[in-house]
Amino acid sequence: MLSKIYRFFYPGKNPFEIRKKFNIPENIKFNLEMFSDGYIVISSEDLPGFISEARNSSEILDALNDALMVYFDVPKKYGDIAFPALNIEGHGTISYENKNKLQLA
């Protein structure tokens, strides 16, 4: 809730501008590991030490963007989103428009 209020007064920058300013690569390979309790662990060989988790598939994009912003030291005032969409090989694309439609197996 506080994030929405903050963004009302301080709109986030365009994700492309954020990636460019903070040298976030356009293509990053992420590994997703699913567990029987529904949790998903996200890591990347391209970004040493990068790790995040999501409680379910609809939270992957939020968890990924939060972790990327921390990893690349992006100040909160710039925005919350580095990637508005994510292509998951074999499963399709997840975006903020369809984040509840991705089915991981």
C-alpha positions as a printed NumPy array, in Angstrom:
array([[  0.   ,   0.   ,   0.   ],
       [  2.775,   2.443,   0.893],
       [  4.499,   1.643,  -2.4  ],
       [  1.386,   2.728,  -4.319],
       [  1.176,   5.982,  -2.366],
       [  4.901,   6.614,  -2.894],
       [  4.562,   5.966,  -6.658],
       [  1.603,   8.364,  -6.825],
       [  3.853,  11.224,  -5.689],
       [  7.07 ,   9.919,  -7.291],
       [  6.281,   8.05 , -10.534],
       [  8.832,   5.441, -11.56 ],
       [ 11.051,   5.88 , -14.597],
       [ 10.659,   3.856, -17.765],
       [ 12.164,   0.35 , -17.287],
       [ 14.38 ,   0.856, -20.363],
       [ 15.822,   4.048, -18.817],
       [ 16.465,   2.231, -15.537],
       [ 18.281,  -0.64 , -17.294],
       [ 20.398,   1.812, -19.283],
       [ 21.308,   4.099, -16.366],
       [ 22.253,   1.263, -14.004],
       [ 23.864,  -1.025, -16.619],
       [ 21.351,  -3.833, -16.195],
       [ 21.865,  -6.282, -19.094],
       [ 18.99 ,  -6.613, -21.563],
       [ 19.282, -10.423, -21.587],
       [ 19.83 , -12.33 , -18.376],
       [ 19.357, -16.072, -18.034],
       [ 17.47 , -16.981, -14.868],
       [ 17.075, -20.409, -13.292],
       [ 13.763, -21.277, -11.653],
       [ 13.591, -24.132,  -9.173],
       [ 10.141, -25.19 ,  -8.02 ],
       [  9.438, -26.895,  -4.707],
       [  6.532, -29.103,  -3.67 ],
       [  5.134, -26.435,  -1.306],
       [  4.719, -24.047,  -4.27 ],
       [  7.734, -21.838,  -3.608],
       [  9.954, -20.926,  -6.543],
       [ 13.624, -19.993,  -6.145],
       [ 15.075, -17.693,  -8.804],
       [ 18.824, -17.51 ,  -9.406],
       [ 21.157, -16.568, -12.25 ],
       [ 24.573, -17.76 , -13.363],
       [ 24.941, -14.412, -15.181],
       [ 24.692, -12.483, -11.885],
       [ 26.907, -14.023,  -9.161],
       [ 25.097, -14.15 ,  -5.817],
       [ 21.691, -13.29 ,  -7.29 ],
       [ 18.854, -15.176,  -5.619],
       [ 15.217, -14.499,  -4.886],
       [ 12.06 , -16.459,  -4.137],
       [  8.392, -16.297,  -4.982],
       [  5.493, -17.991,  -3.187],
       [  3.827, -18.898,  -6.499],
       [  4.068, -18.259, -10.24 ],
       [  2.095, -15.005, -10.085],
       [  4.766, -13.48 ,  -7.808],
       [  7.776, -14.337, -10.004],
       [  7.909, -11.007, -11.819],
       [  7.623,  -8.931,  -8.637],
       [ 10.278, -11.006,  -6.858],
       [ 12.611, -10.835,  -9.848],
       [ 12.288,  -7.062, -10.235],
       [ 12.711,  -6.438,  -6.493],
       [ 15.89 ,  -8.542,  -6.426],
       [ 17.301,  -6.893,  -9.57 ],
       [ 16.764,  -3.415,  -8.144],
       [ 18.683,  -4.38 ,  -5.016],
       [ 21.398,  -6.249,  -6.941],
       [ 22.113,  -3.234,  -9.185],
       [ 21.697,  -0.657,  -6.371],
       [ 18.807,   1.176,  -8.041],
       [ 17.471,   3.825,  -5.631],
       [ 13.763,   3.499,  -4.853],
       [ 13.045,   6.922,  -6.376],
       [ 13.883,   5.606,  -9.87 ],
       [ 11.271,   2.891,  -9.966],
       [ 10.28 ,  -0.66 ,  -9.103],
       [ 10.461,  -2.377, -12.49 ],
       [ 13.507,  -3.261, -14.598],
       [ 11.694,  -5.855, -16.718],
       [  7.929,  -5.503, -17.311],
       [  7.869,  -8.936, -18.989],
       [  9.865, -12.146, -18.692],
       [ 10.123, -15.029, -21.153],
       [ 10.314, -18.375, -19.356],
       [ 11.552, -21.045, -21.743],
       [  8.981, -23.746, -22.339],
       [  6.299, -21.905, -20.365],
       [  5.714, -18.655, -22.224],
       [  5.94 , -15.011, -21.282],
       [  4.84 , -13.509, -18.008],
       [  4.084,  -9.794, -17.854],
       [  2.247,  -7.438, -15.561],
       [ -0.769,  -7.676, -17.866],
       [ -0.961, -11.496, -17.688],
       [  0.953, -12.416, -14.53 ],
       [ -1.803, -14.684, -13.245],
       [ -1.99 , -16.707, -16.475],
       [  1.445, -18.4  , -16.377],
       [  1.31 , -22.069, -15.483],
       [  4.516, -23.709, -14.357],
       [  4.756, -27.46 , -14.036]])
